[in-house]
Amino acid sequence: MNGRAFSTLGCPCSDLDEVISLARSGPCDGVELRCSEGQLVYPQMSDAEADTVAARLARAGLEPVCLASYVQVAADRPGVAEELAGHLRLAARLGAPAVRVFGGGAERPEGRRDRAVRRLAEAAPLAARSGVALLLETHDELLTGAAVAGVLAAVGSPAVGAVWDAVNPWRAGEPPALTAAVLGPWVRHVQLKDVASPADLRPVLPGEGVLPLADVLAELRRLEYRGWVSLEWERAWYPDVPGLDTALDAFHRVLDALAGPPPPPPAP
């Protein structure tokens, strides 16, 4: 069975005590930490602050499964390499095994893929030394598994992988079976959510929308994916949706109903 986590995007005003309480109220053993100013973790936080967060999560039996950064590796501006390095250092301090990054680059589509490849390839040695993977999410200008896989194949580093945000490839017309087929070798983290329609991204409780969650989970079983499955409840952007506690209840019900038995061990 995959470990279950949630993103602090779903509780943007909560302190660490509240985050720990939310996790302990159900079978969540991990927390995906949104890295942004005004949040529990942020790009310029001190080592002492990071150590405090790491220690408190450890005492609660929780793992910081991913540092969810907002770095755009295809952005056409200076300073991206320094941002990547800073987030890798912070993730290592927190004990997080991965840093989520976006593609971006909408301001200059020409050369976007090449910029993403170059930035990730240049940062890969530092990621490897840090023991922290860089994970490119199916998001914004790189919505599909095919788009992300093309970048990662060109980078060619085991220190660089993918976050499969289940909504985005599907709303771009890529069914879960195709996403899994093209992105499977690189998937290190999975974000689940649900929506009312491909054109209406307002969050709805998992299992109450139209995203084929059963298909996504079936593909993860087929891939023998052993990583974390994280609820990304976007309450930071939609503050009037139900609270994260309600969304987590629905998340666990869906996983309990659809996750199925773990794959058999490989034959000796």
Salt bridges, closest charged atoms under 4 A:
ASP17 OD1 - ARG56 NH2 2.06
ASP29 OD1 - ARG24 NH2 3.44
GLU32 OE1 - HIS189 NE2 2.88
ASP47 OD2 - ARG93 NH1 3.49
ASP51 OD1 - ARG93 NE 2.78
ASP76 OD1 - ARG108 NH1 3.47
GLU83 OE2 - ARG77 NH1 3.00
ASP114 OD1 - ARG113 NH1 3.93
GLU137 OE1 - ARG100 NH1 2.75
GLU137 OE2 - HIS139 ND1 3.64
ASP140 OD2 - HIS139 NE2 3.90
ASP165 OD2 - LYS193 NZ 2.86
GLU219 OE1 - ARG222 NE 2.74
GLU232 OE1 - LYS193 NZ 2.42
GLU234 OE2 - LYS193 NZ 3.23
ASP240 OD2 - ARG202 NH2 2.94
ASP256 OD1 - ARG4 NH2 2.74
